[in-house]
Amino acid sequence: MTVLVGDFNVKHISWGCPFSNTRGNRLYRYIVNNSIDVFAPPTLTRFGTASASIIDYALIKNLNWLCTIDSFSELSSDLNPVNLHFPRTTNFKLPPPQLNTIWSIFSKTSANYENCYIPKASLTHEMDFQVSDLTTPILNVHASASKPTNHSELPFV
């Protein structure tokens, strides 16, 4: 579990800045490539002539705990501090297991089915039955072509 909070002085449109700078693009690529969550407040954290933006936020990895972040203007400064709040609760929800689907196996197996007819149904229970006939083989093929993704770190709860 990792939590970093502070003034990163790095701008990117994905966390609410009006534009992205070079360091912001670099940090954004790192965040995406490493499955890091960004928590940015909904309001600006820096004020100034042509520099109003959100440069204070939190970067969180492997923490399965809902949180909120707010910027508050209690100081007479051009920077607003942020408050990262983790509510006290015992209702943790583990993330669902993630699957890695081997799409070449899925495609090859799916091509073997000759169940490619256009169903005609007029009653609700007929439609339900035909939808089930269509989706069940797809879900079975997906399950056989998928395996759980192994994570190097388990989420912290």
N, CA, C and O atoms as a DFTB+ gen file, in Angstrom:
628 C
 N C O
     1  1       0.843      -1.159       0.000
     2  2       0.000       0.000       0.000
     3  2       0.903       1.242       0.000
     4  3       1.883       1.314       0.742
     5  1       0.553       2.203      -0.840
     6  2       1.306       3.449      -0.915
     7  2       0.340       4.615      -1.019
     8  3      -0.603       4.575      -1.810
     9  1       0.570       5.661      -0.217
    10  2      -0.227       6.884      -0.282
    11  2       0.738       8.063      -0.299
    12  3       1.503       8.260       0.646
    13  1       0.700       8.842      -1.371
    14  2       1.486      10.072      -1.467
    15  2       0.514      11.233      -1.621
    16  3      -0.347      11.213      -2.501
    17  1       0.648      12.238      -0.774
    18  2      -0.227      13.404      -0.838
    19  2       0.649      14.640      -0.757
    20  3       1.579      14.701       0.048
    21  1       0.348      15.632      -1.598
    22  2       1.109      16.863      -1.483
    23  2       1.029      17.757      -2.697
    24  3       0.210      17.562      -3.594
    25  1       1.902      18.742      -2.697
    26  2       2.025      19.706      -3.786
    27  2       3.030      19.134      -4.778
    28  3       4.239      19.241      -4.578
    29  1       2.526      18.528      -5.845
    30  2       3.394      17.910      -6.832
    31  2       3.881      18.923      -7.871
    32  3       4.876      18.685      -8.555
    33  1       3.181      20.045      -7.985
    34  2       3.516      21.085      -8.963
    35  2       3.627      20.495     -10.372
    36  3       4.490      20.877     -11.162
    37  1       2.730      19.558     -10.657
    38  2       2.686      18.861     -11.933
    39  2       1.247      18.946     -12.433
    40  3       0.309      18.639     -11.697
    41  1       1.076      19.364     -13.683
    42  2      -0.265      19.619     -14.211
    43  2      -0.633      18.634     -15.311
    44  3       0.174      18.312     -16.184
    45  1      -1.884      18.163     -15.242
    46  2      -2.415      17.308     -16.303
    47  2      -3.929      17.451     -16.341
    48  3      -4.577      17.591     -15.304
    49  1      -4.476      17.414     -17.531
    50  2      -5.922      17.600     -17.685
    51  2      -6.724      16.476     -17.031
    52  3      -7.886      16.684     -16.680
    53  1      -6.141      15.300     -16.859
    54  2      -6.888      14.177     -16.292
    55  2      -7.259      14.400     -14.832
    56  3      -8.207      13.777     -14.353
    57  1      -6.551      15.262     -14.103
    58  2      -6.942      15.559     -12.724
    59  2      -7.431      16.997     -12.555
    60  3      -7.380      17.556     -11.460
    61  1      -7.901      17.580     -13.645
    62  2      -8.631      18.839     -13.551
    63  2      -7.873      20.098     -13.907
    64  3      -8.426      21.189     -13.773
    65  1      -6.651      20.000     -14.347
    66  2      -5.901      21.194     -14.757
    67  2      -6.381      21.649     -16.141
    68  3      -6.842      20.833     -16.939
    69  1      -6.272      22.947     -16.420
    70  2      -6.708      23.431     -17.735
    71  2      -5.789      22.988     -18.879
    72  3      -6.193      23.022     -20.042
    73  1      -4.565      22.575     -18.562
    74  2      -3.637      22.078     -19.582
    75  2      -2.655      21.119     -18.929
    76  3      -2.577      21.042     -17.703
    77  1      -1.915      20.396     -19.737
    78  2      -0.902      19.457     -19.247
    79  2       0.487      20.000     -19.559
    80  3       0.725      20.528     -20.645
    81  1       1.405      19.866     -18.597
    82  2       2.788      20.233     -18.884
    83  2       3.616      18.959     -19.078
    84  3       3.100      17.854     -18.914
    85  1       4.879      19.109     -19.422
    86  2       5.737      17.965     -19.737
    87  2       5.831      16.996     -18.563
    88  3       5.712      15.783     -18.738
    89  1       6.046      17.537     -17.366
    90  2       6.119      16.669     -16.186
    91  2       4.781      15.994     -15.923
    92  3       4.739      14.856     -15.456
    93  1       3.687      16.691     -16.222
    94  2       2.363      16.100     -16.059
    95  2       2.147      14.925     -16.988
    96  3       1.605      13.898     -16.580
    97  1       2.568      15.069     -18.244
    98  2       2.452      13.955     -19.195
    99  2       3.291      12.762     -18.755
   100  3       2.866      11.615     -18.891
   101  1       4.477      13.032     -18.230
   102  2       5.365      11.967     -17.765
   103  2       4.762      11.252     -16.543
   104  3       4.762      10.023     -16.469
   105  1       4.247      12.045     -15.583
   106  2       3.629      11.461     -14.394
   107  2       2.373      10.682     -14.772
   108  3       2.124       9.610     -14.221
   109  1       1.584      11.206     -15.699
   110  2       0.363      10.522     -16.126
   111  2       0.690       9.143     -16.727
   112  3       0.017       8.159     -16.422
   113  1       1.711       9.075     -17.571
   114  2       2.119       7.778     -18.147
   115  2       2.533       6.803     -17.038
   116  3       2.187       5.622     -17.082
   117  1       3.270       7.303     -16.054
   118  2       3.697       6.463     -14.937
   119  2       2.489       5.953     -14.151
   120  3       2.431       4.781     -13.779
   121  1       1.525       6.843     -13.903
   122  2       0.312       6.477     -13.168
   123  2      -0.455       5.388     -13.910
   124  3      -0.860       4.400     -13.299
   125  1      -0.657       5.548     -15.195
   126  2      -1.397       4.572     -16.004
   127  2      -0.649       3.244     -16.065
   128  3      -1.261       2.188     -15.904
   129  1       0.644       3.280     -16.290
   130  2       1.440       2.051     -16.421
   131  2       1.577       1.279     -15.119
   132  3       1.889       0.088     -15.138
   133  1       1.347       1.939     -13.983
   134  2       1.547       1.290     -12.690
   135  2       0.263       1.160     -11.871
   136  3       0.314       0.891     -10.670
   137  1      -0.876       1.348     -12.513
   138  2      -2.183       1.164     -11.858
   139  2      -2.297       1.960     -10.557
   140  3      -2.651       1.422      -9.508
   141  1      -1.991       3.242     -10.653
   142  2      -2.072       4.126      -9.499
   143  2      -3.348       4.954      -9.627
   144  3      -3.709       5.388     -10.720
   145  1      -4.024       5.168      -8.501
   146  2      -5.227       5.989      -8.483
   147  2      -4.861       7.417      -8.115
   148  3      -4.047       7.646      -7.220
   149  1      -5.470       8.385      -8.815
   150  2      -5.258       9.799      -8.521
   151  2      -6.526      10.334      -7.870
   152  3      -7.623      10.171      -8.404
   153  1      -6.371      10.968      -6.722
   154  2      -7.478      11.623      -6.057
   155  2      -7.164      13.113      -6.024
   156  3      -6.264      13.558      -5.311
   157  1      -7.917      13.868      -6.803
   158  2      -7.723      15.318      -6.883
   159  2      -8.986      15.999      -6.394
   160  3     -10.089      15.513      -6.642
   161  1      -8.838      17.123      -5.700
   162  2     -10.034      17.834      -5.239
   163  2     -10.798      18.432      -6.421
   164  3     -10.222      18.655      -7.486
   165  1     -12.083      18.689      -6.235
   166  2     -12.879      19.249      -7.326
   167  2     -12.637      20.741      -7.553
   168  3     -13.098      21.301      -8.548
   169  1     -11.920      21.382      -6.638
   170  2     -11.656      22.818      -6.768
   171  2     -10.154      23.070      -6.875
   172  3      -9.340      22.207      -6.547
   173  1      -9.809      24.253      -7.335
   174  2      -8.396      24.619      -7.538
   175  2      -7.622      24.619      -6.223
   176  3      -8.172      24.912      -5.162
   177  1      -6.337      24.284      -6.313
   178  2      -5.463      24.334      -5.134
   179  2      -4.397      25.421      -5.262
   180  3      -3.751      25.764      -4.272
   181  1      -4.206      25.960      -6.444
   182  2      -3.234      27.046      -6.669
   183  2      -3.939      28.175      -7.385
   184  3      -4.695      27.955      -8.331
   185  1      -3.684      29.381      -6.923
   186  2      -4.281      30.570      -7.521
   187  2      -3.187      31.546      -7.898
   188  3      -2.162      31.636      -7.223
   189  1      -3.406      32.270      -8.969
   190  2      -2.446      33.266      -9.403
   191  2      -2.730      33.651     -10.840
   192  3      -3.545      33.020     -11.513
   193  1      -2.064      34.673     -11.302
   194  2      -2.245      35.128     -12.665
   195  2      -1.774      34.057     -13.634
   196  3      -0.597      33.698     -13.651
   197  1      -2.677      33.558     -14.423
   198  2      -2.409      32.528     -15.437
   199  2      -1.809      31.245     -14.860
   200  3      -1.162      30.489     -15.585
   201  1      -2.015      30.987     -13.551
   202  2      -1.454      29.775     -12.966
   203  2      -2.462      29.008     -12.112
   204  3      -2.078      28.082     -11.398
   205  1      -3.717      29.366     -12.170
   206  2      -4.729      28.663     -11.382
   207  2      -4.827      27.227     -11.874
   208  3      -5.037      26.983     -13.062
   209  1      -4.674      26.281     -10.956
   210  2      -4.688      24.863     -11.343
   211  2      -4.811      23.987     -10.102
   212  3      -4.907      24.471      -8.975
   213  1      -4.805      22.706     -10.347
   214  2      -4.817      21.711      -9.272
   215  2      -3.461      21.026      -9.274
   216  3      -3.176      20.182     -10.124
   217  1      -2.623      21.403      -8.304
   218  2      -1.289      20.791      -8.215
   219  2      -1.119      20.005      -6.917
   220  3      -0.075      19.392      -6.694
   221  1      -2.133      20.020      -6.067
   222  2      -2.112      19.254      -4.818
   223  2      -3.131      18.134      -4.940
   224  3      -4.311      18.388      -5.181
   225  1      -2.684      16.903      -4.774
   226  2      -3.576      15.754      -4.911
   227  2      -2.917      14.559      -4.249
   228  3      -1.833      14.668      -3.677
   229  1      -3.590      13.412      -4.334
   230  2      -3.076      12.184      -3.724
   231  2      -2.880      11.122      -4.799
   232  3      -3.694      10.983      -5.713
   233  1      -1.801      10.387      -4.673
   234  2      -1.528       9.217      -5.508
   235  2      -1.579       7.998      -4.592
   236  3      -0.850       7.918      -3.603
   237  1      -2.455       7.046      -4.936
   238  2      -2.690       5.902      -4.051
   239  2      -2.593       4.613      -4.851
   240  3      -3.148       4.500      -5.945
   241  1      -1.877       3.639      -4.288
   242  2      -1.743       2.329      -4.941
   243  2      -2.060       1.233      -3.931
   244  3      -1.587       1.245      -2.795
   245  1      -2.879       0.284      -4.386
   246  2      -3.219      -0.902      -3.597
   247  2      -3.879      -0.586      -2.262
   248  3      -3.561      -1.209      -1.249
   249  1      -4.771       0.352      -2.253
   250  2      -5.544       0.650      -1.050
   251  2      -7.021       0.561      -1.421
   252  3      -7.537       1.395      -2.165
   253  1      -7.679      -0.439      -0.905
   254  2      -9.089      -0.647      -1.211
   255  2      -9.935      -0.015      -0.108
   256  3     -10.611      -0.711       0.650
   257  1      -9.886       1.308      -0.032
   258  2     -10.622       2.025       0.995
   259  2     -11.104       3.317       0.349
   260  3     -10.301       4.128      -0.113
   261  1     -12.400       3.500       0.319
   262  2     -12.938       4.724      -0.282
   263  2     -12.457       5.940       0.489
   264  3     -12.361       5.911       1.716
   265  1     -12.159       7.002      -0.231
   266  2     -11.733       8.231       0.429
   267  2     -12.220       9.424      -0.383
   268  3     -12.613       9.296      -1.543
   269  1     -12.183      10.567       0.252
   270  2     -12.527      11.819      -0.424
   271  2     -11.382      12.795      -0.211
   272  3     -10.610      12.679       0.741
   273  1     -11.290      13.758      -1.119
   274  2     -10.254      14.779      -0.995
   275  2     -10.891      16.130      -1.288
   276  3     -11.656      16.276      -2.241
   277  1     -10.571      17.101      -0.471
   278  2     -11.115      18.450      -0.630
   279  2     -10.009      19.473      -0.474
   280  3      -9.023      19.253       0.230
   281  1     -10.196      20.589      -1.142
   282  2      -9.307      21.739      -1.008
   283  2     -10.046      22.769      -0.171
   284  3     -11.226      23.029      -0.404
   285  1      -9.362      23.354       0.799
   286  2     -10.039      24.366       1.613
   287  2      -9.177      25.619       1.709
   288  3      -7.950      25.554       1.787
   289  1      -9.856      26.751       1.701
   290  2      -9.153      28.054       1.633
   291  2      -9.150      28.736       2.991
   292  3      -9.667      29.844       3.134
   293  1      -8.573      28.085       3.981
   294  2      -8.521      28.667       5.321
   295  2      -7.257      29.481       5.550
   296  3      -7.142      30.180       6.557
   297  1      -6.323      29.397       4.640
   298  2      -5.091      30.163       4.775
   299  2      -5.104      31.315       3.781
   300  3      -5.688      31.201       2.703
   301  1      -4.473      32.406       4.133
   302  2      -4.382      33.520       3.184
   303  2      -3.119      33.317       2.355
   304  3      -2.082      33.930       2.607
   305  1      -3.234      32.441       1.359
   306  2      -2.096      32.068       0.535
   307  2      -2.579      31.813      -0.880
   308  3      -3.779      31.697      -1.128
   309  1      -1.630      31.727      -1.808
   310  2      -2.017      31.390      -3.173
   311  2      -2.138      29.881      -3.352
   312  3      -2.479      29.410      -4.437
   313  1      -1.861      29.121      -2.294
   314  2      -2.017      27.669      -2.313
   315  2      -3.037      27.248      -1.256
   316  3      -2.970      27.695      -0.111
   317  1      -3.970      26.396      -1.638
   318  2      -4.925      25.839      -0.687
   319  2      -4.461      24.449      -0.277
   320  3      -4.086      23.648      -1.134
   321  1      -4.479      24.147       1.020
   322  2      -4.140      22.792       1.443
   323  2      -5.270      21.826       1.073
   324  3      -6.400      22.243       0.821
   325  1      -4.951      20.554       1.045
   326  2      -5.961      19.535       0.761
   327  2      -6.139      18.636       1.977
   328  3      -5.227      18.465       2.787
   329  1      -7.317      18.075       2.081
   330  2      -7.650      17.170       3.166
   331  2      -8.083      15.850       2.550
   332  3      -9.076      15.788       1.825
   333  1      -7.334      14.798       2.844
   334  2      -7.663      13.459       2.370
   335  2      -8.362      12.753       3.526
   336  3      -7.783      12.576       4.597
   337  1      -9.615      12.350       3.299
   338  2     -10.430      11.799       4.382
   339  2     -10.761      10.341       4.112
   340  3     -11.305       9.997       3.062
   341  1     -10.424       9.482       5.081
   342  2     -10.772       8.068       5.038
   343  2     -11.828       7.831       6.109
   344  3     -11.511       7.821       7.298
   345  1     -13.083       7.639       5.699
   346  2     -14.128       7.439       6.714
   347  2     -13.930       6.132       7.472
   348  3     -13.463       5.133       6.925
   349  1     -14.300       6.172       8.742
   350  2     -14.232       4.954       9.543
   351  2     -15.411       4.066       9.178
   352  3     -16.570       4.468       9.270
   353  1     -15.093       2.879       8.773
   354  2     -16.147       1.937       8.415
   355  2     -15.593       0.531       8.497
   356  3     -14.383       0.326       8.402
   357  1     -16.464      -0.426       8.672
   358  2     -16.032      -1.816       8.663
   359  2     -16.580      -2.541       7.446
   360  3     -16.407      -3.753       7.320
   361  1     -17.230      -1.828       6.563
   362  2     -17.822      -2.441       5.381
   363  2     -16.862      -2.369       4.202
   364  3     -17.050      -1.571       3.284
   365  1     -15.843      -3.198       4.233
   366  2     -14.890      -3.230       3.136
   367  2     -15.392      -4.184       2.058
   368  3     -15.953      -5.239       2.355
   369  1     -15.185      -3.804       0.831
   370  2     -15.526      -4.676      -0.279
   371  2     -14.246      -5.002      -1.020
   372  3     -13.557      -4.111      -1.517
   373  1     -13.938      -6.265      -1.089
   374  2     -12.759      -6.670      -1.843
   375  2     -13.026      -6.479      -3.327
   376  3     -14.144      -6.700      -3.792
   377  1     -12.018      -6.074      -4.064
   378  2     -12.226      -5.892      -5.498
   379  2     -12.520      -7.239      -6.164
   380  3     -12.015      -8.274      -5.729
   381  1     -13.331      -7.221      -7.210
   382  2     -13.611      -8.481      -7.895
   383  2     -12.341      -9.023      -8.544
   384  3     -11.445      -8.256      -8.899
   385  1     -12.264     -10.335      -8.699
   386  2     -11.063     -10.886      -9.334
   387  2     -10.957     -10.397     -10.773
   388  3     -11.957     -10.275     -11.481
   389  1      -9.750     -10.125     -11.179
   390  2      -9.524      -9.670     -12.547
   391  2      -9.058     -10.839     -13.395
   392  3      -8.264     -11.674     -12.960
   393  1      -9.566     -10.878     -14.606
   394  2      -9.231     -11.960     -15.511
   395  2      -8.378     -11.456     -16.660
   396  3      -8.504     -10.317     -17.109
   397  1      -7.519     -12.329     -17.112
   398  2      -6.728     -12.059     -18.306
   399  2      -7.254     -13.011     -19.383
   400  3      -7.048     -14.222     -19.304
   401  1      -7.932     -12.455     -20.387
   402  2      -8.519     -13.278     -21.441
   403  2      -7.553     -13.389     -22.607
   404  3      -7.013     -12.390     -23.085
   405  1      -7.346     -14.605     -23.052
   406  2      -6.511     -14.851     -24.221
   407  2      -7.465     -14.829     -25.414
   408  3      -8.145     -15.812     -25.710
   409  1      -7.496     -13.698     -26.079
   410  2      -8.514     -13.458     -27.099
   411  2      -8.349     -14.358     -28.321
   412  3      -9.328     -14.633     -29.013
   413  1      -7.146     -14.814     -28.596
   414  2      -6.966     -15.724     -29.731
   415  2      -7.675     -17.057     -29.456
   416  3      -8.275     -17.637     -30.360
   417  1      -7.608     -17.538     -28.216
   418  2      -8.321     -18.773     -27.849
   419  2      -9.824     -18.526     -27.881
   420  3     -10.589     -19.358     -28.368
   421  1     -10.243     -17.370     -27.355
   422  2     -11.665     -17.031     -27.365
   423  2     -12.210     -17.007     -28.794
   424  3     -13.255     -17.594     -29.074
   425  1     -11.499     -16.328     -29.694
   426  2     -11.945     -16.220     -31.087
   427  2     -11.989     -17.583     -31.762
   428  3     -12.946     -17.905     -32.466
   429  1     -10.951     -18.379     -31.546
   430  2     -10.871     -19.702     -32.185
   431  2     -12.002     -20.607     -31.683
   432  3     -12.644     -21.298     -32.475
   433  1     -12.241     -20.602     -30.383
   434  2     -13.298     -21.429     -29.808
   435  2     -14.678     -20.934     -30.229
   436  3     -15.570     -21.736     -30.507
   437  1     -14.852     -19.632     -30.274
   438  2     -16.144     -19.065     -30.676
   439  2     -16.466     -19.392     -32.115
   440  3     -17.635     -19.554     -32.466
   441  1     -15.453     -19.493     -32.954
   442  2     -15.672     -19.767     -34.374
   443  2     -16.212     -21.177     -34.599
   444  3     -16.770     -21.467     -35.658
   445  1     -16.049     -22.057     -33.605
   446  2     -16.531     -23.428     -33.736
   447  2     -18.047     -23.559     -33.575
   448  3     -18.631     -24.562     -33.985
   449  1     -18.672     -22.564     -32.989
   450  2     -20.114     -22.627     -32.780
   451  2     -20.850     -22.310     -34.079
   452  3     -20.534     -21.339     -34.766
   453  1     -21.817     -23.129     -34.398
   454  2     -22.613     -22.901     -35.599
   455  2     -24.000     -22.400     -35.235
   456  3     -24.955     -22.573     -35.992
   457  1     -24.098     -21.789     -34.089
   458  2     -25.374     -21.312     -33.588
   459  2     -25.568     -19.858     -33.988
   460  3     -25.732     -18.996     -33.125
   461  1     -25.550     -19.581     -35.269
   462  2     -25.649     -18.206     -35.750
   463  2     -26.964     -18.018     -36.504
   464  3     -26.967     -17.756     -37.707
   465  1     -28.037     -18.148     -35.813
   466  2     -29.338     -17.925     -36.429
   467  2     -29.974     -16.698     -35.788
   468  3     -29.641     -16.328     -34.662
   469  1     -30.866     -16.092     -36.500
   470  2     -31.572     -14.932     -35.961
   471  2     -32.860     -15.447     -35.326
   472  3     -33.759     -15.917     -36.023
   473  1     -32.943     -15.356     -33.999
   474  2     -34.126     -15.890     -33.330
   475  2     -35.363     -15.026     -33.586
   476  3     -35.282     -13.812     -33.774
   477  1     -36.497     -15.705     -33.585
   478  2     -37.771     -15.011     -33.723
   479  2     -38.629     -15.410     -32.544
   480  3     -39.005     -16.572     -32.394
   481  1     -38.932     -14.443     -31.717
   482  2     -39.746     -14.711     -30.540
   483  2     -40.828     -13.651     -30.436
   484  3     -40.627     -12.489     -30.789
   485  1     -41.965     -14.079     -29.949
   486  2     -43.055     -13.120     -29.790
   487  2     -43.474     -12.983     -28.331
   488  3     -44.133     -12.009     -27.968
   489  1     -43.109     -13.920     -27.514
   490  2     -43.468     -13.875     -26.099
   491  2     -42.224     -13.625     -25.249
   492  3     -41.110     -13.984     -25.630
   493  1     -42.436     -13.006     -24.100
   494  2     -41.327     -12.644     -23.222
   495  2     -40.511     -13.862     -22.812
   496  3     -39.282     -13.826     -22.866
   497  1     -41.171     -14.936     -22.404
   498  2     -40.415     -16.109     -21.954
   499  2     -39.627     -16.740     -23.106
   500  3     -38.583     -17.349     -22.869
   501  1     -40.106     -16.607     -24.348
   502  2     -39.348     -17.101     -25.503
   503  2     -38.079     -16.262     -25.698
   504  3     -37.006     -16.795     -25.980
   505  1     -38.223     -14.949     -25.543
   506  2     -37.060     -14.061     -25.673
   507  2     -36.038     -14.352     -24.589
   508  3     -34.839     -14.410     -24.863
   509  1     -36.505     -14.536     -23.356
   510  2     -35.590     -14.849     -22.257
   511  2     -34.822     -16.138     -22.545
   512  3     -33.613     -16.204     -22.322
   513  1     -35.507     -17.141     -23.029
   514  2     -34.888     -18.418     -23.350
   515  2     -33.849     -18.245     -24.465
   516  3     -32.761     -18.815     -24.386
   517  1     -34.172     -17.467     -25.497
   518  2     -33.265     -17.288     -26.621
   519  2     -32.048     -16.443     -26.234
   520  3     -30.940     -16.683     -26.715
   521  1     -32.260     -15.463     -25.371
   522  2     -31.124     -14.670     -24.877
   523  2     -30.187     -15.575     -24.087
   524  3     -28.968     -15.489     -24.232
   525  1     -30.747     -16.433     -23.261
   526  2     -29.932     -17.376     -22.504
   527  2     -29.175     -18.322     -23.435
   528  3     -27.999     -18.611     -23.214
   529  1     -29.863     -18.805     -24.488
   530  2     -29.200     -19.679     -25.468
   531  2     -28.042     -18.980     -26.159
   532  3     -27.061     -19.623     -26.534
   533  1     -28.149     -17.678     -26.328
   534  2     -27.093     -16.915     -26.993
   535  2     -25.939     -16.610     -26.041
   536  3     -24.776     -16.776     -26.407
   537  1     -26.249     -16.168     -24.827
   538  2     -25.203     -15.698     -23.916
   539  2     -24.469     -16.820     -23.192
   540  3     -23.279     -16.676     -22.911
   541  1     -25.124     -17.918     -22.882
   542  2     -24.473     -19.000     -22.130
   543  2     -23.232     -19.532     -22.839
   544  3     -22.186     -19.644     -22.199
   545  1     -23.293     -19.865     -24.131
   546  2     -22.056     -20.332     -24.792
   547  2     -20.956     -19.268     -24.823
   548  3     -19.775     -19.596     -24.707
   549  1     -21.332     -18.006     -24.978
   550  2     -20.324     -16.930     -24.999
   551  2     -19.629     -16.855     -23.647
   552  3     -18.402     -16.772     -23.585
   553  1     -20.403     -16.883     -22.560
   554  2     -19.815     -16.823     -21.221
   555  2     -18.947     -18.049     -20.942
   556  3     -17.900     -17.934     -20.304
   557  1     -19.368     -19.210     -21.411
   558  2     -18.568     -20.425     -21.211
   559  2     -17.243     -20.362     -21.964
   560  3     -16.200     -20.742     -21.431
   561  1     -17.289     -19.881     -23.205
   562  2     -16.052     -19.740     -23.985
   563  2     -15.127     -18.726     -23.327
   564  3     -13.917     -18.937     -23.256
   565  1     -15.700     -17.621     -22.844
   566  2     -14.889     -16.604     -22.166
   567  2     -14.226     -17.194     -20.918
   568  3     -13.043     -16.958     -20.675
   569  1     -14.977     -17.954     -20.136
   570  2     -14.413     -18.565     -18.929
   571  2     -13.287     -19.536     -19.267
   572  3     -12.285     -19.588     -18.554
   573  1     -13.436     -20.308     -20.347
   574  2     -12.392     -21.270     -20.707
   575  2     -11.153     -20.605     -21.308
   576  3     -10.070     -21.191     -21.296
   577  1     -11.306     -19.384     -21.834
   578  2     -10.168     -18.681     -22.442
   579  2      -9.554     -17.650     -21.493
   580  3      -8.719     -16.845     -21.906
   581  1      -9.964     -17.676     -20.230
   582  2      -9.490     -16.667     -19.270
   583  2      -8.856     -17.334     -18.067
   584  3      -9.162     -18.476     -17.722
   585  1      -7.957     -16.582     -17.435
   586  2      -7.351     -17.031     -16.191
   587  2      -7.192     -15.820     -15.283
   588  3      -7.083     -14.693     -15.767
   589  1      -7.176     -16.044     -13.962
   590  2      -7.040     -14.908     -13.036
   591  2      -5.700     -14.196     -13.216
   592  3      -4.677     -14.828     -13.482
   593  1      -5.723     -12.884     -13.066
   594  2      -4.504     -12.087     -13.132
   595  2      -3.819     -12.134     -11.773
   596  3      -4.459     -11.931     -10.741
   597  1      -2.542     -12.397     -11.775
   598  2      -1.770     -12.394     -10.533
   599  2      -1.205     -11.011     -10.304
   600  3      -0.586     -10.426     -11.193
   601  1      -1.421     -10.486      -9.100
   602  2      -0.906      -9.171      -8.736
   603  2       0.311      -9.340      -7.840
   604  3       0.360     -10.240      -7.002
   605  1       1.284      -8.473      -8.025
   606  2       2.480      -8.555      -7.197
   607  2       2.186      -8.120      -5.764
   608  3       2.844      -8.572      -4.826
   609  1       1.192      -7.236      -5.596
   610  2       0.823      -6.782      -4.263
   611  2      -0.672      -6.960      -4.091
   612  3      -1.447      -6.631      -4.989
   613  1      -1.082      -7.478      -2.943
   614  2      -2.495      -7.599      -2.655
   615  2      -3.033      -6.265      -2.180
   616  3      -2.297      -5.504      -1.552
   617  1      -4.309      -5.950      -2.461
   618  2      -4.861      -4.680      -1.973
   619  2      -4.963      -4.687      -0.458
   620  3      -5.267      -5.714       0.149
   621  1      -4.712      -3.552       0.137
   622  2      -4.777      -3.407       1.592
   623  2      -6.174      -2.965       1.972
   624  3      -6.696      -1.998       1.417
   625  1      -6.787      -3.674       2.923
   626  2      -8.091      -3.264       3.448
   627  2      -8.030      -3.190       4.943
   628  3      -9.027      -2.862       5.586
